[in-house]
Amino acid sequence: MNERSLARRLYALAAVLIAALLALGAFPTAAFAQQADYDPSYPQNLLPDHLSGSSAILIEADTGEVIFEKNADARIYPASTTKILTAYLGIMLNDPNRQVTVSASAMDIASDSSTIPLSYGETLRFEDVIYATMLRSGNEGANVIAETVSGSIPAFTDLMNTAAENFGCTATHFVNAHGYHDENHYSTARDMATIARMAMQNATFRDIVRRDSYDMPEDNIYKARTLYTNNRFMRNTADNAETYYPEGIGIKTGNHSAAGYCYIGAAERDGVTLIACVFHARSDTARYTDTIKLLEYGFTQFKGISISDLYTRNPRVVDIAHYALTDSNLGKLTLALHKVSSESTGSDRIVTSMSNIDYLSRHLNDITITEYTRAFSAPIQEGEVMGRLTYYDDEGKPTVYELLATRSIARRPQLAPTIEDIIAYTEADGNPFPRLTFEFALFYIILPLLAIILIIRFIRRLRHRKTKKKKRIRNIEPQERYFT
């Protein structure tokens, strides 16, 4: 065989190998090329192909509104993200201080399972089991939670399926408490986001998943020890620079051969909480970078904004009557907003989409109550309270603001005093008797006397006219006539 023939055969063999590797996904495909096009400087330009995960979704945590999705209804294997529901049910349905003992059945897990580790016969607090299970993703810990809550693992999985259905999940079925692979243990990114959102509403759950370590007390088997999370999204170390997210608040990893690399992550920024779900990512690092892309996209779409910020965009302007003609703004008065902290017990922050902010600022009356306490009439003093604006949060707690005049407005001098002016002047006058001024004498003495005199004269003239008329009418007396 000559060199040319050998080269042709080697080229052919190489072509076959490359084709096979491409078919297996060993080399970057068109989708991977798209991922390379992602520019982190413009997170708002995220496309589905920028994510390595085959299925993903991003939601706003307060409302559950979907912000971004990629094959969110495709069936996936949730792997250890299953433990989100397991831990949540454990928190909701059992006493955290209860002492539990690890059973033989709880330790019956596959040899390649992730563990805490716990040991058969170990006795510890139930709360410690939940913390350890979530931080270390221990399958035996999930079994302990299941048996403690429901008495058996099958009974607990029935509870999981009932809970998922009640949450609104429509394509989810669990057969174990830990997520180890089973063809009948499946869900979707949308359903898992729903479950994660429910769990993140619980304060204890949030505290667990945002930790990067937990101190386990000494028990009958182990001495006191510190457990560290295997969640690289939450660990701020040099080797996690690409995956650590400073604003991350949890929550759970998952991985096995059928599920690929999975991650459900949450983050909070400026009052906005987002939950991102990524399933079947191509690598451990990719599940976190996909999550970060989703979160960064979400924070360009949603914003936490206060009532004060909304008001500043479109402040109240009122028309003041009786303003001085020298007023350059012709009586128009802008009102400032001042929070009354002593009367405010609620949160005045609203989470909304960027596109909805202008609408809310224009229609602030729809979500607040305004009561004006001052007539819109000059004179007005800068800083004077003109009214109150109240906002009630989702829990019915109020945030109260005063509406203040931003400038002084003088009164038109030729106008007669108002009732309010007279009352204010009277109350400020220390003299209980009115001062005898020309104006007072004119309006309150001379004019009333003249009016009385005129009325008396008018009445006397009427009487005089009646008397004269009676005199003019003479009675004709009958004359007697006599005939002789």
Secondary structure by P-SEA (a helix, b strand, c coil): ccaaaaaaaaaaaaaaaaaaaaaacccccaaaaaaaacccccccccccccccccccccccccccccccccccccccccccccaaaaaaaaaacccccbbbbbcccccccccccccccccccbbbbaaaaaaaaaacccaaaaaaaaaaacccaaaaaaaaaaaaaaacccccccccccccccccccccaaaaaaaaaaaaacaaaaaaaaccbbbbcccccccbbbbbbcccccccccccccccccccccccccccccccbbbbbbbccccbbbbbbbcccccaaaaaaaaaaaaaaaaacbbbbcaaaaaaabbbbbbbcccccccccccbbbbbbbbcccccccccbbbbcccaaaaaaaaccccbbbbbccccccccccccccbbbbbbccccbbbbbbbbbcbbbbccccccccaaaaaaaaaacccccccccaaaaaaccaaaaaaaaaaaaaaaaaaaaaaaaaaabbbbbbbbbbcc
